[in-house]
Amino acid sequence: MTAPATSGRWRLGLSLALLTCLFWATLPAALKISLEVVEPMTLTWFRFFCAFVFTAILLAVRGQMAGFRDLGRLRWQLLFVAAIGLIGNYILFLLGLKYTTPANAQLLIQSAPLMLAIGSIILFKESVSRGQIFGFLAIAVGLSLFALEQREKSVAAASYAFGAALIFVAAVSWVVYALIQKKLLARLASQQIMLVMYFIATLALLPFAHFSNFAHIDSVHWWAIGYCAINTIGAYGAFAEAFVHWEASRVSAVLAVTPIMTVTVISVLAPLMPEHLTPERIGVWGWLGTALVVSGSILAALLKRKPVAVLP
């Protein structure tokens, strides 16, 4: 299986990947606050609906709605499977977030970019250097150290384990979506792919949405819910476009720094909103894991020399 060639504008790809990190780093806090007043299924439907409306208007203005002609049965099936993967990621992540903190959830979900990097190298034959291999290993070790420390500090270890399991399944669902999206970029623009994703998700979740949840919501929660919707558009728009300009394995490596950005965001917001957020507790092993993730991400994303053949 081969992926479409990238544009080679790696600086733009890097910038878009970092923008995606920023969106995803700020999302868990907004989700945590939103879930105080809205059910997970309803919140997920609202995010997809807003993203669908915005993307449909954008493509209509650009005259790109005709790009769906003659896709063929296989590509439509792939779009459907990718949409199911994306829906599963959204819902399972929200459910898992109930049992852990925002930073922990964001840390655990970073197994997804790591799996995406491995999948891209295997399926799309993306070249990989020895430095990148060391980078991926550093990311894996760093994520493990952070997760183990947080599990030990968790008051309710059983709840943490359940939440971690939900988030891991969410990560697998996301990888299915991302790999299919990368493949489909050979035929559709990134925003066209996302339009179909949003449309399928909006229809699939409509029967489970409870609109009564939106009654009597105060301004703080409306701001959080609104940001969740905007975040969907910005994060997945930047993420999809990053694939156009850079290899998926490198994009996924950059995304591994998201938990560190999440910890920073929570550290800033928790003192300002103590009734909604609690500060993250990170010890020596957690910070060591964080350092490994950051350094591993740099190695995996930027090193290019001495390619190693992964498959014959």
C-alpha positions as CSV (number, residue, x, y, z in Angstrom):
1,M,0.0,0.0,0.0
2,T,1.4,3.4,-0.9
3,A,0.4,6.8,0.4
4,P,0.2,10.0,-1.8
5,A,3.4,11.9,-2.0
6,T,3.8,14.9,0.3
7,S,4.4,18.4,-1.0
8,G,7.8,18.5,0.7
9,R,7.0,21.7,2.6
10,W,8.1,20.2,5.9
11,R,8.1,23.5,7.7
12,L,4.5,24.0,6.9
13,G,3.8,20.4,7.9
14,L,5.6,21.0,11.2
15,S,3.7,24.2,11.9
16,L,0.4,22.5,11.3
17,A,1.4,19.6,13.5
18,L,2.3,22.0,16.3
19,L,-1.0,23.9,15.8
20,T,-2.8,20.5,16.2
21,C,-0.9,19.9,19.4
22,L,-2.0,23.3,20.8
23,F,-5.7,22.6,20.0
24,W,-5.5,19.1,21.5
25,A,-3.6,20.3,24.6
26,T,-6.3,22.7,25.5
27,L,-9.2,20.4,24.6
28,P,-9.3,18.1,27.8
29,A,-9.8,21.0,30.1
30,A,-12.8,22.3,28.0
31,L,-14.2,18.7,27.8
32,K,-13.9,18.2,31.5
33,I,-15.8,21.4,32.2
34,S,-18.4,20.7,29.4
35,L,-19.1,17.2,30.8
36,E,-20.4,18.8,34.0
37,V,-23.6,19.8,32.2
38,V,-23.7,17.8,29.0
39,E,-23.7,14.1,28.3
40,P,-20.8,12.6,26.3
41,M,-23.0,11.5,23.3
42,T,-24.7,14.9,23.2
43,L,-21.5,16.9,23.4
44,T,-19.9,14.7,20.7
45,W,-22.9,15.2,18.4
46,F,-22.8,19.0,18.9
47,R,-19.1,19.1,18.0
48,F,-19.5,17.0,14.8
49,F,-22.6,19.0,13.8
50,C,-20.9,22.4,14.1
51,A,-17.8,21.0,12.2
52,F,-20.0,19.7,9.4
53,V,-21.9,23.0,8.9
54,F,-18.6,25.0,8.9
55,T,-16.8,22.6,6.5
56,A,-19.8,22.3,4.1
57,I,-20.0,26.1,3.8
58,L,-16.3,26.4,3.3
59,L,-16.2,23.8,0.5
60,A,-19.3,25.2,-1.1
61,V,-17.7,28.7,-1.2
62,R,-14.6,27.2,-2.7
63,G,-16.5,25.2,-5.3
64,Q,-15.1,21.9,-4.1
65,M,-18.3,20.0,-3.5
66,A,-18.0,18.2,-6.8
67,G,-15.0,16.3,-5.7
68,F,-17.1,13.4,-4.5
69,R,-18.1,12.2,-7.9
70,D,-16.9,8.8,-9.1
71,L,-15.2,7.9,-5.8
72,G,-16.1,4.3,-6.2
73,R,-17.5,1.8,-3.8
74,L,-14.2,0.9,-2.1
75,R,-13.4,4.6,-1.2
76,W,-16.9,5.1,0.2
77,Q,-16.5,2.0,2.3
78,L,-13.1,3.3,3.6
79,L,-14.7,6.7,4.4
80,F,-17.4,4.9,6.4
81,V,-14.9,2.8,8.3
82,A,-12.8,5.9,9.0
83,A,-15.9,7.8,10.3
84,I,-16.7,4.9,12.7
85,G,-13.1,5.0,13.9
86,L,-13.3,8.8,14.5
87,I,-16.7,8.5,16.3
88,G,-15.3,5.7,18.5
89,N,-12.3,7.9,19.4
90,Y,-14.4,10.8,20.4
91,I,-16.9,8.9,22.6
92,L,-14.4,6.5,24.2
93,F,-12.0,9.4,25.1
94,L,-14.9,11.3,26.8
95,L,-15.9,8.2,28.8
96,G,-12.3,7.6,29.8
97,L,-11.9,11.2,30.8
98,K,-14.5,10.7,33.6
99,Y,-12.1,8.3,35.4
100,T,-8.9,10.2,35.1
101,T,-7.5,13.8,34.9
102,P,-7.1,15.8,31.7
103,A,-3.3,15.5,31.6
104,N,-3.4,11.8,32.3
105,A,-6.0,11.3,29.5
106,Q,-4.0,13.3,27.1
107,L,-0.9,11.4,28.0
108,L,-2.5,8.0,27.5
109,I,-4.1,8.9,24.2
110,Q,-0.5,9.6,22.9
111,S,-0.2,5.9,22.3
112,A,-2.2,6.7,19.2
113,P,0.4,8.9,17.4
114,L,3.0,6.2,18.3
115,M,0.8,3.5,16.7
116,L,0.2,5.8,13.7
117,A,3.9,6.2,13.2
118,I,4.5,2.5,13.2
119,G,1.5,1.8,11.0
120,S,2.6,4.5,8.5
121,I,6.1,3.0,8.3
122,I,4.7,-0.6,7.8
123,L,1.7,0.2,5.5
124,F,3.0,3.2,3.5
125,K,6.7,2.2,3.4
126,E,7.7,5.6,4.8
127,S,11.5,5.7,5.3
128,V,12.8,5.7,8.8
129,S,16.3,6.5,10.2
130,R,18.1,5.0,13.2
131,G,17.7,8.3,15.0
132,Q,13.9,8.1,14.4
133,I,13.8,4.5,15.8
134,F,15.6,5.7,18.9
135,G,13.1,8.6,19.1
136,F,10.1,6.2,18.9
137,L,11.6,4.1,21.6
138,A,12.2,7.1,23.8
139,I,8.5,8.2,23.3
140,A,7.3,4.7,24.3
141,V,9.5,4.6,27.4
142,G,8.5,8.1,28.4
143,L,4.8,7.5,28.0
144,S,5.1,4.3,30.1
145,L,7.0,6.1,32.9
146,F,4.4,8.9,33.1
147,A,1.5,6.5,33.0
148,L,2.9,4.2,35.7
149,E,3.6,7.1,38.0
150,Q,0.2,8.5,37.6
151,R,-1.5,5.2,38.2
152,E,0.4,4.8,41.5
153,K,-0.7,8.2,42.6
154,S,-4.3,7.6,41.6
155,V,-6.6,7.3,44.7
156,A,-8.9,5.0,42.8
157,A,-6.6,2.6,41.0
158,A,-9.4,0.5,39.6
159,S,-11.2,3.5,38.1
160,Y,-7.9,4.7,36.7
161,A,-7.3,1.3,35.0
162,F,-10.8,1.3,33.6
163,G,-10.4,4.8,32.2
164,A,-7.0,4.0,30.8
165,A,-8.4,1.0,29.0
166,L,-11.2,3.1,27.4
167,I,-8.7,5.7,26.3
168,F,-6.4,3.0,24.8
169,V,-9.3,1.6,22.7
170,A,-10.0,5.2,21.7
171,A,-6.4,5.5,20.5
172,V,-6.8,2.4,18.4
173,S,-10.0,3.8,16.9
174,W,-8.2,7.0,16.0
175,V,-5.3,5.1,14.3
176,V,-7.8,3.3,12.1
177,Y,-9.3,6.7,11.1
178,A,-5.9,8.4,10.5
179,L,-4.4,5.6,8.4
180,I,-7.4,5.5,6.1
181,Q,-7.4,9.3,5.9
182,K,-3.8,9.3,4.8
183,K,-4.6,6.8,2.1
184,L,-7.6,8.7,0.8
185,L,-5.6,11.9,0.4
186,A,-4.6,10.5,-3.0
187,R,-8.1,11.1,-4.2
188,L,-9.7,13.7,-2.0
189,A,-8.7,17.0,-0.4
190,S,-8.3,16.9,3.4
191,Q,-11.4,19.0,4.1
192,Q,-13.5,16.9,1.7
193,I,-12.6,13.8,3.7
194,M,-13.4,15.6,7.0
195,L,-16.8,16.7,5.6
196,V,-17.8,13.1,5.0
197,M,-16.5,12.2,8.5
198,Y,-18.5,14.9,10.1
199,F,-21.7,14.1,8.1
200,I,-21.7,10.4,9.0
201,A,-20.9,11.1,12.6
202,T,-23.7,13.7,12.9
203,L,-26.3,11.3,11.5
204,A,-25.0,8.3,13.6
205,L,-25.1,10.2,16.9
206,L,-28.3,12.2,16.3
207,P,-30.6,9.5,17.9
208,F,-28.5,9.6,21.1
209,A,-28.3,13.4,21.5
210,H,-30.4,14.9,24.3
211,F,-31.1,18.6,23.4
212,S,-32.5,19.2,26.8
213,N,-28.9,19.2,28.1
214,F,-28.5,22.7,26.5
215,A,-31.2,24.3,28.6
216,H,-30.1,26.4,31.6
217,I,-26.4,26.3,30.9
218,D,-24.4,29.2,32.4
219,S,-21.8,31.3,30.4
220,V,-18.8,29.4,31.7
221,H,-20.1,26.1,30.4
222,W,-21.3,27.6,27.1
223,W,-17.8,29.0,26.5
224,A,-16.3,25.5,27.2
225,I,-18.9,23.8,24.9
226,G,-18.3,26.4,22.1
227,Y,-14.6,26.0,22.3
228,C,-15.0,22.2,22.0
229,A,-16.8,22.7,18.7
230,I,-14.2,25.2,17.4
231,N,-11.5,22.9,18.5
232,T,-12.9,20.1,16.4
233,I,-12.7,22.3,13.3
234,G,-9.3,23.7,14.0
235,A,-7.5,20.6,15.2
236,Y,-8.7,18.1,12.6
237,G,-8.4,20.7,9.8
238,A,-4.7,21.3,10.8
239,F,-4.1,17.6,11.4
240,A,-5.5,16.5,8.0
241,E,-3.6,19.3,6.2
242,A,-0.3,18.4,7.9
243,F,-0.4,15.0,6.1
244,V,-0.4,16.8,2.8
245,H,3.0,18.4,3.5
246,W,4.8,15.9,5.8
247,E,5.1,12.2,6.3
248,A,2.6,10.7,8.8
249,S,5.3,9.2,10.9
250,R,6.9,12.6,11.5
251,V,3.5,14.3,12.1
252,S,2.6,11.7,14.7
253,A,6.0,12.1,16.5
254,V,5.4,15.8,16.9
255,L,1.9,15.1,18.4
256,A,3.6,13.2,21.2
257,V,4.5,16.5,22.9
258,T,0.7,17.2,23.4
259,P,0.6,15.9,27.1
260,I,3.4,18.3,28.1
261,M,1.4,21.2,26.7
262,T,-1.7,19.9,28.4
263,V,0.1,19.9,31.8
264,T,1.1,23.5,31.2
265,V,-2.5,24.5,30.3
266,I,-3.9,22.8,33.4
267,S,-1.3,24.3,35.6
268,V,-2.3,27.8,34.4
269,L,-6.1,27.2,34.5
270,A,-6.5,25.2,37.7
271,P,-5.8,28.1,40.1
272,L,-8.2,30.3,38.1
273,M,-11.0,27.7,38.0
274,P,-10.5,25.5,41.1
275,E,-14.2,24.5,41.1
276,H,-13.8,22.9,37.7
277,L,-10.2,21.7,37.4
278,T,-7.6,20.2,39.8
279,P,-3.8,20.7,39.5
280,E,-1.9,17.8,38.0
281,R,0.5,15.9,40.4
282,I,3.7,15.0,38.6
283,G,6.8,13.5,40.4
284,V,10.4,12.8,39.4
285,W,9.5,9.8,37.2
286,G,6.7,11.7,35.5
287,W,9.0,14.5,34.6
288,L,11.7,12.1,33.4
289,G,9.0,10.5,31.2
290,T,8.1,13.9,29.9
291,A,11.7,14.7,29.0
292,L,12.0,11.4,27.1
293,V,8.8,12.1,25.2
294,V,10.0,15.6,24.2
295,S,13.4,14.5,23.2
296,G,12.1,11.4,21.4
297,S,9.6,13.5,19.5
298,I,12.4,15.8,18.3
299,L,14.5,12.8,17.1
300,A,11.6,11.1,15.4
301,A,10.3,14.2,13.7
302,L,13.4,15.9,12.4
303,L,16.2,13.3,11.8
304,K,16.5,12.2,8.2
305,R,19.9,10.6,7.6
306,K,20.8,7.0,7.2
307,P,17.4,5.4,6.3
308,V,16.7,1.9,7.6
309,A,14.7,-0.6,5.6
310,V,11.8,-1.7,7.8
311,L,10.3,-4.2,5.4
312,P,12.0,-6.1,2.5
